[in-house]
């Protein structure tokens, strides 16, 4: 009788262990990523214009009226990247640990489109920085900043210009 009880208890323990291993583990609910988290891209927020950003935009518009919107840009763009559809004044959040960002411009870009993203930092002269981004399925431009670029633009109003092939 003792052997039967021991055998039944052993069987119950084995079945309990097997069912525990086979059960799916509970999933934690996903939450929105903030500037201090690193799971996904961080949305680049728009900012109000300053005198410096207004001056950059006015110069780009003058250059466009003269036939070359990028004439004042002092960073080398890859061959064929000449189309400027818009400009935005943005301010990157401080404290980001993840340096992967996304920006939805007024012009949604086709998924997979390569976009050279220019950053104009107001000053005399304007400092230009550039990174390469790619449009995602939602039409947003996704890009990763190096720490050096992030440290130059964080907390400042800068002009962001997406440039595509003409």
NULOVEX-561098 format. One line per 10 residues: number of its first residue (from 0); their letters; for each residue y, x, z of N, C-alpha, C, O, CB. Coordinates in steps of 0.2 Angstrom, whole numbers, plus 5000, padded with zeros to 4 digits. Each point is the difference from the previous one (the first is absolute). Glycine has a CB too. Example, Ala and Ser with C-alpha at 12.3 -4.5 7.8 and 13.67 -1.06 7.14 Angstrom:
2
0> AS> 4972,5066,5039,5006,4996,5000,5006,5004,5000,4999,5005,5003,4995,4986,5003; 5011,5007,4990,5006,5004,5001,5005,4996,5003,5006,5003,5001,4991,5003,4989
//
This chain:
166
0> XXXXXXXXXX> 4994,5004,5000,5006,4996,5000,5006,5004,5000,5005,4999,4996,4989,4992,5010; 5006,5015,4998,5006,5004,5000,5001,5003,4994,5006,5002,4998,4992,5001,5014; 4997,4999,4984,5000,5003,4994,5004,4995,4995,5004,5002,4995,4986,5005,5007; 5008,4987,4998,5003,4995,4995,5007,4999,5002,5004,5000,4995,4985,4994,5004; 5013,5006,5007,5007,4999,5002,5004,5006,4997,5006,5000,4998,4991,4993,5012; 5000,5013,4991,5003,5007,4998,5001,5000,4993,5005,5002,4997,4990,5004,5013; 5000,4991,4986,5000,5000,4993,5006,4995,4998,5003,5002,4995,4984,5001,5004; 5013,4992,5004,5005,4995,4998,5007,5002,5001,5005,5000,4996,4987,4991,5007; 5009,5013,5003,5007,5003,5001,5002,5005,4995,5005,5000,4998,4993,4997,5014; 4997,5007,4987,5001,5005,4995,5002,4997,4993,5004,5003,4997,4988,5005,5009
10> XXXXXXXXXX> 5004,4987,4992,5002,4997,4994,5007,4997,5000,5003,5000,4995,4984,4997,5003; 5015,5000,5007,5006,4997,5001,5006,5005,4999,5005,4999,4997,4990,4992,5011; 5004,5015,4996,5004,5005,4999,5001,5003,4993,5006,5001,4998,4991,5002,5014; 4998,4998,4985,5000,5002,4993,5003,4996,4995,5005,5002,4996,4985,5004,5006; 5009,4987,4999,5003,4995,4996,5008,5000,5001,5004,4999,4996,4985,4994,5004; 5013,5007,5006,5007,5001,5002,5003,5006,4997,5006,4999,4997,4992,4995,5014; 4999,5011,4989,5003,5006,4998,5001,5000,4992,5005,5002,4997,4990,5004,5012; 5000,4991,4988,5000,4999,4992,5005,4995,4998,5004,5002,4996,4984,5001,5004; 5013,4992,5004,5005,4995,4998,5007,5003,5001,5005,4998,4997,4987,4992,5006; 5009,5014,5002,5006,5003,5002,5002,5004,4994,5006,5001,4998,4992,4998,5015
20> XXXXXXXXXX> 4998,5005,4985,5001,5005,4994,5001,4996,4994,5004,5003,4996,4989,5006,5010; 5004,4986,4993,5000,4996,4993,5007,4996,5000,5002,4998,4994,4985,5002,5005; 5016,4998,5007,5005,4996,5000,5006,5003,4997,5001,5006,5002,4995,4988,5008; 5009,5003,4986,5006,5004,4998,5005,5001,5005,5000,4996,5005,4998,4998,4984; 5005,5012,5011,5005,5002,5005,5006,4996,4999,5002,4998,4994,4993,5013,5007; 5008,4987,5004,5006,4996,5000,5006,5004,4996,5001,5006,5002,4996,4987,5009; 5006,5004,4985,5006,5003,4996,5006,4999,5004,5002,4994,5002,4992,5004,4987; 5010,5007,5012,5007,4999,5003,5004,4997,4994,5000,5002,4994,4999,5008,5014; 5006,4986,4994,5004,4997,4995,5005,5005,4998,5003,5004,5004,4996,4984,5001; 5003,5012,4988,5005,5004,4998,5007,4998,5002,5001,4994,5000,4991,5009,4990
30> XXXXXXXXXX> 5012,5002,5011,5007,4998,5002,5004,5004,4995,4998,5005,4997,4999,4993,5015; 5010,5000,4988,5004,5003,4995,5002,5007,5002,5001,5001,5006,5004,4987,4992; 4995,5016,4997,5002,5007,5002,5007,5001,5001,5004,4998,4996,4986,5006,4997; 5012,5000,5012,5007,5002,5001,5001,5007,4998,4995,5004,4998,5006,4987,5012; 5005,5011,4991,5002,5007,4998,4996,5005,5004,4999,5006,4998,5012,4990,4999; 4986,5002,5009,4996,5005,5004,4993,5000,4999,4996,5004,5004,5013,4995,5005; 4988,4997,4987,4993,5000,4998,4999,5003,4994,5004,5001,4996,4995,4989,5011; 4994,5011,4991,4999,5004,4994,4994,4996,4996,4998,5004,4996,5005,5006,5010; 4996,4984,4995,4995,4997,4996,5002,4998,4993,4996,5001,4995,5000,4994,5015; 5010,5003,4988,5002,4998,4994,5007,5003,4998,5003,5003,5004,4989,4987,4997
40> XXXXXXXXXX> 5010,5008,4993,5007,5002,4998,5005,4996,5005,4999,4995,5002,4997,5008,4986; 5010,5001,5013,5005,4997,5004,5005,4997,4995,5002,5004,4995,4996,5004,5015; 5005,4986,4990,5005,4997,4996,5007,5004,5001,5002,5001,5006,4992,4988,4994; 5009,5013,4995,5006,5003,5000,5006,4995,5001,5000,4996,4995,4996,5014,4998; 5007,4990,5012,5005,4994,5001,5007,5002,4996,5002,5006,4999,4993,4991,5012; 5008,4998,4986,5006,5000,4997,5006,5002,5006,4999,4998,5005,4997,4994,4985; 5009,5011,5007,5006,5001,5005,5006,4998,4997,5000,5000,4993,4994,5010,5012; 5011,4990,4998,5007,4998,4998,5003,5007,4996,4998,5005,5003,5004,4986,5006; 5002,5008,4986,5003,5006,4997,5005,5003,5005,5004,4997,5004,4995,4998,4985; 5002,5011,5010,5005,5004,5004,5005,5003,4994,4998,4999,4994,4994,5004,5016
50> XXXXXXXXXX> 5013,5000,4992,5005,5003,4995,4996,5005,4996,5001,5000,4993,5009,4998,5014; 4985,5006,4996,4996,5005,4996,4995,4997,4995,5000,5002,4995,5002,5005,5015; 4995,4987,4992,4995,4997,4996,5004,4997,4994,4997,4999,4994,4994,4999,5016; 5014,4999,4992,5004,4996,4994,5002,5005,4995,5000,4999,4994,5004,4993,5014; 4999,5014,4994,5002,5005,4996,4994,5003,4995,5001,5001,4994,5008,5002,5015; 4985,4997,4994,4994,5002,4996,4999,4995,4995,4999,5001,4994,4996,5005,5015; 5005,4988,4993,4998,4994,4995,5006,5000,4995,4998,4999,4994,4996,4995,5015; 5012,5007,4992,5005,4999,4995,5000,5006,4995,5001,4999,4994,5006,4996,5015; 4991,5011,4994,4999,5005,4995,4994,4999,4995,5000,5002,4994,5005,5006,5015; 4989,4990,4994,4995,4998,4996,5002,4995,4994,4998,5000,4995,4994,5002,5015
60> XXXXXXXXXX> 5011,4993,4992,5003,4995,4996,5004,5003,4994,5000,4998,4994,4999,4993,5015; 5006,5013,4993,5004,5003,4995,4996,5004,4995,5001,5000,4994,5008,5001,5015; 4986,5003,4994,4996,5004,4996,4996,4996,4995,4999,5001,4994,5000,5007,5015; 4999,4986,4994,4996,4995,4995,5004,4997,4995,4998,5000,4994,4995,4997,5015; 5014,5002,4992,5004,4997,4995,5001,5006,4995,5002,4998,4994,5004,4994,5015; 4994,5014,4993,5001,5006,4995,4994,5001,4997,4999,5005,4995,5010,5000,5012; 4985,4992,4994,4994,5001,4996,4994,5003,5004,4995,5001,4997,5012,5000,4993; 4994,5002,5016,4995,5004,5004,5001,4998,5007,5004,5004,5003,4995,5005,4988; 4997,4986,5012,5001,4998,5007,4998,5006,5005,5003,5000,5005,4995,4988,4991; 4998,5017,5001,4998,5005,5005,5004,5007,4999,4997,5005,5002,4992,4989,4998
70> XXXXXXXXXX> 5017,5006,4996,5003,5006,4999,5002,5003,5006,5001,5007,5000,5004,4988,4990; 4997,5002,5016,5002,5003,5006,4994,5002,5004,5001,5003,5005,5010,4991,4994; 4983,5004,5000,4995,5002,5004,4998,5007,4999,4999,5002,4994,4996,4986,5005; 5004,5016,5006,4999,5007,5000,4993,5002,5002,4999,5006,5001,5013,4996,5002; 4983,4993,4996,4993,5002,5001,4997,4999,4994,5001,4995,4996,4999,5002,5016; 4995,5007,4986,4997,4999,4993,4995,4995,5000,4995,5000,5004,5007,5012,4995; 4999,4983,4997,4995,4995,4999,4995,5002,4995,5001,5004,4995,5007,4987,5008; 4986,5006,4997,4995,5002,4995,5002,4997,4993,5004,4995,5000,4987,5005,5009; 5006,5003,4986,5002,4998,4993,4999,4993,4999,4995,4997,5002,5002,5014,4994; 5008,4985,5001,4999,4993,4998,5002,4995,5006,5001,4994,4998,4990,5010,4995
80> XXXXXXXXXX> 5010,4999,5013,5003,4995,5005,5007,5000,5000,5004,5004,5002,4986,4999,5005; 5013,4991,4990,5007,4999,4999,5002,4993,5001,5006,4999,5000,4994,5010,4992; 4996,4986,5009,5002,4993,5001,5001,4999,5007,4996,5000,5005,4997,4997,4985; 5013,5001,5011,5003,4998,5007,5001,4992,5000,5005,4998,4996,5000,5014,5006; 4992,4984,5001,5001,4993,5000,5004,4998,5006,5003,4995,4999,4986,5004,4996; 5011,5005,5010,5004,4997,5006,5001,5006,5005,4997,5005,5000,4999,4983,4999; 5008,5011,5006,5001,5004,5006,5000,4996,5006,5002,4994,5000,5005,5014,4993; 4991,4995,5013,5000,4997,5006,5002,5004,5006,4999,5006,4999,4992,4987,4997; 5013,5005,5008,5002,5004,5006,4995,4998,5005,4999,4994,5002,5013,5007,4996; 4984,5004,5005,4995,5000,5005,5001,5004,5006,5004,5005,5000,4988,4992,4991
90> XXXXXXXXXX> 5005,5002,5014,5000,5004,5006,4993,5000,5003,4997,4995,5002,5015,5002,5001; 4985,5009,4997,4993,5001,5002,5000,5000,5008,5004,5003,5003,4993,5004,4987; 4998,4990,5013,4999,4999,5007,4998,5007,5003,4997,5004,4998,5000,4984,5001; 5006,5013,5007,4999,5006,5004,4993,4999,5003,4998,4994,5001,5014,5008,5001; 4985,5003,5000,4994,5000,5004,4993,4999,4996,4995,4998,5003,5012,4998,5006; 4994,5004,4984,4994,4998,4996,4995,5006,5001,5001,5006,4999,5005,4987,4993; 4987,5005,5009,4995,5005,5001,4997,5000,4993,4997,5006,4998,5001,4993,5014; 5001,4996,4985,4997,4999,4993,5006,5001,4995,5005,4996,5001,4986,4996,5003; 5009,5012,4991,5005,5001,4996,4999,4997,4993,5002,5002,4995,5001,5009,5011; 4993,4984,4994,4998,4996,4994,5004,4994,5000,5000,4996,5005,4989,5008,4994
100> XXXXXXXXXX> 5016,4995,4996,5004,4994,5000,4999,4996,4994,4997,5002,4995,5011,5005,5011; 4995,4987,4994,5000,4996,4994,5007,4996,5000,5003,4999,5005,4985,4999,4995; 5014,5001,4994,5007,4996,4999,4999,4995,4994,4998,5002,4994,5008,5008,5010; 4996,4984,4997,5000,4995,4995,5007,5000,4997,5005,4998,5004,4986,4995,5002; 5010,5008,4988,5006,5000,4997,5001,4993,4997,4995,4996,5000,5005,5017,4998; 5006,4986,4999,5001,4994,4997,4996,4999,4994,4998,4995,4998,5014,5005,5006; 4986,5006,4993,4996,5000,4994,4993,5002,5002,4999,5005,5003,5010,4999,4990; 4986,4991,5007,4993,5002,5002,4997,5004,4994,5001,4999,4994,4998,4991,5013; 4998,5015,4995,4997,5005,4995,4993,4998,4999,4996,4998,5005,5012,5011,4999; 4989,4993,4990,4993,4998,4999,4996,5005,5004,5001,5006,5000,5002,4990,4988
110> XXXXXXXXXX> 4991,5001,5014,4995,5004,5004,4998,5006,4996,4999,5000,4994,4997,4990,5012; 5005,5016,4998,4998,5006,4997,5005,5004,4997,4999,5006,4998,4990,4989,5000; 5017,5002,5001,5006,5003,4997,5002,5006,5004,5001,4999,5006,5003,4990,4988; 4997,5017,5003,5003,5006,5004,5008,4999,5000,5003,4999,4995,4987,5008,5002; 5012,4994,5009,5007,4999,5001,5003,5006,5004,4997,5002,5005,5002,4986,4995; 5006,5016,4997,5003,5005,5003,5005,4997,5005,5005,4997,4997,4993,5012,4993; 5002,4992,5016,5005,4997,5005,5005,5006,5002,4998,5005,5003,4993,4987,5001; 5015,5006,4994,5006,5005,5002,5003,4998,5006,5001,4994,5001,5001,5009,4987; 5000,5001,5016,5004,4999,5006,5006,5004,5000,5000,5006,5000,4990,4992,5007; 5016,4998,4993,5007,5004,5000,5002,4999,5007,5002,4995,5003,5000,5002,4985
120> XXXXXXXXXX> 4999,5009,5015,5003,5001,5007,5008,5001,4999,5002,5005,4997,4987,4999,5008; 5015,4992,4997,5007,5000,5000,5002,5007,5003,4998,5002,5005,5004,4986,4995; 5003,5015,4996,5003,5006,5002,5004,5003,4995,5000,4998,4994,4991,5004,5014; 5012,5004,4993,5003,5004,4994,4997,5006,4999,5002,5005,5004,5009,4989,4999; 4985,5007,4993,4997,4996,4995,4995,4995,5003,4997,5001,5005,5006,5008,4986; 4995,4986,5005,4994,4996,5001,4994,5004,5000,4999,5004,4996,5007,4986,4999; 4990,5009,5010,4993,5004,5000,4995,4995,4997,5000,4994,5003,5003,5013,5007; 4993,4995,4985,4995,4996,4997,4993,5002,5002,4999,5006,5000,5009,4992,4990; 4988,4998,5012,4993,5001,5001,4996,4995,4996,5002,4995,4998,5000,5009,5014; 4992,4998,4986,4996,4996,4996,4992,5000,5002,4998,5006,5003,5010,4996,4988
130> XXXXXXXXXX> 4989,4993,5009,4993,4999,5001,4997,4996,4995,5004,4996,4997,4997,5005,5015; 4993,4999,4987,4996,4996,4995,4997,4994,5003,4996,5001,5005,5002,5009,4988; 5002,4984,5005,4997,4995,5002,4996,4996,4995,5001,5002,4994,5008,4997,5014; 4987,4996,4994,4996,4996,4996,5001,4993,5002,5000,4998,5006,4992,5012,4991; 5009,4985,4998,5000,4993,5002,4993,4998,5001,4995,5001,4997,5015,4997,4996; 4990,4997,5013,4994,4997,5002,4999,4993,4996,5005,4998,4996,4996,5008,5015; 4994,4991,4991,4999,4993,4997,5006,4995,5001,5001,4995,4996,4986,5007,5005; 5016,4999,5004,5006,4995,5002,5006,5002,4997,5005,4996,5000,4990,5002,5011; 5005,5008,4985,5006,5002,4996,5005,5004,5005,5005,5002,4997,4994,4988,4996; 4999,5012,5013,5003,5004,5004,4999,5008,4998,4995,5001,4998,5004,4990,5012
140> XXXXXXXXXX> 5006,5013,4991,4999,5007,4999,4998,5003,5007,5003,5000,5005,5006,5000,4985; 4985,5004,5009,4997,5003,5006,5000,5007,4999,4999,5003,4995,4993,4988,5007; 5011,5013,5004,5001,5007,4999,4999,5003,5007,5001,4997,5005,5007,5002,4985; 4991,5008,5010,4999,5003,5006,5005,5006,5000,5001,5003,4996,4987,4995,5005; 5016,5002,5005,5005,5005,5001,4997,5006,5004,4996,5000,5004,5013,4991,4996; 4993,5015,4998,4998,5006,5004,5005,5000,5006,5005,4996,5000,4992,5011,4990; 5001,4996,5015,5004,5001,5006,5007,5002,4999,5004,4998,5003,4985,5004,5004; 5011,5003,4989,5007,5003,4998,5004,4995,4997,5006,4999,5002,4989,5012,4996; 5003,4985,4997,5004,4995,4997,5002,4994,5005,5005,4998,5001,4989,5004,4988; 5001,4996,5015,5001,4995,5005,5005,5002,5005,5004,4996,5002,4984,5000,4997
150> XXXXXXXXXX> 5012,5010,5003,5004,5002,5005,5007,5001,4998,5005,4999,5003,4986,5007,5002; 5010,4995,4988,5007,5000,4997,5003,4993,4999,5006,4999,5000,4991,5011,4994; 4999,4985,5006,5003,4993,4998,4999,4995,5006,5003,4995,5000,4994,5007,4988; 4999,5000,5017,4999,4995,5005,5006,4998,5004,5004,5005,5002,4985,5000,4999; 5012,4989,5000,5006,4997,5004,5007,5000,4996,5005,4999,5003,4989,5005,5007; 5005,4998,4984,5007,5000,4996,4999,4995,4994,4995,4998,4998,5007,5014,5004; 5004,4986,4996,5000,4995,4994,5000,5005,4994,5004,5004,4999,5003,4987,5007; 4988,5008,4990,4999,5004,4994,4999,4995,4994,4998,4994,5001,4997,5016,5005; 5007,4992,4988,4999,4996,4994,4993,5002,4997,4999,5006,4999,5014,4994,4999; 4983,4995,5001,4993,5000,4997,5000,4998,4993,5002,4994,4999,4993,5005,5013
160> XXXXXX> 5003,5005,4984,5000,4998,4993,4993,5001,4997,4998,5005,4999,5014,4998,5000; 4985,4991,4999,4994,5001,4996,5001,5002,4993,5004,4997,4996,4990,4994,5012; 5002,5014,4989,5001,5002,4993,4993,5000,4997,4995,5002,5002,5015,5005,5001; 4990,4989,4991,4994,5000,4996,5001,5003,4993,5005,5001,4998,4991,4988,5009; 4998,5011,4990,5001,5002,4993,5003,4995,4996,4999,4994,5001,4990,5013,5000; 5015,4995,4994,5004,4996,4996,4995,4996,4995,5002,4996,4996,5008,5011,5005
//
